[in-house]
């Protein structure tokens, strides 16, 4: 009943779909009352709605059974919602261990930063020069945050680095105003995607619009749907953000620097 397979009890295994077989396997494992559950992507064959429902049921069952569970997944939503503690692996190497919130808020390298979060963290190539971060072709410059003093003393002048900021931390500045703090980006809109409760906007730096690289696009979310529909591909917009939301990574090995 917990897995929604009551109506399948009279069927043979060959008469079940892949998703139904997956749920039967889950039930079979739970019925044995083991000391540890080992789950290897148990929801991968389910459709989107059923995956969401079964994920919630798994979390509820775990709260009831209180059985230690090791759960392997490539789905970040499953990892964030089901895990009490995450181990992020890349090619067999442990990148970071911590609670979902700890890893999301304080990723230790580029792989972890871009894996967790939907859309993924924006990564911008920058060059450090005299306390400033130069973006793209040099037409946009950001000041280094005031709390980076110990970090900037370790940075090499004219060397490339990678700057990260999550889409939800970018806010639309009204009417292309000049942001006094200097923490802003000027973009050209490439495409908008309506998600229902919010709109996902993808753009690129103004100076890179004519030769934009899709992998270098910048994404942010708009919750104001009425205003969002006024944004069209090709429009110039200004985004502002708080410096505490910036991450800096080494271009050489992807390690977080501050």
Secondary structure, DSSP 8 states (H G I E B T S, - for coil): -TTS-GGGTTS-GGGS-HHHHHHHHHHHHHHTT-SEEEEESTTTTS-HHHHHHHHHHHHHHHHHH--EEEEE-S-HHHHHHH-SSEEEEETTEEEEEE-HHHHHHS-SBHHHHHHSSSS--EEEEEEEETTEEEETTTTEEEE--GGGHHHHTTS-TT-EEEEEE-GGG-EEEGGG---TTS-EEEEEEEEEEE-SSSEEEEEEEGGGGGG--GGG-EEEEE--HHHHTT--TT-EEEEE--GGG-EEEETTT-BB--
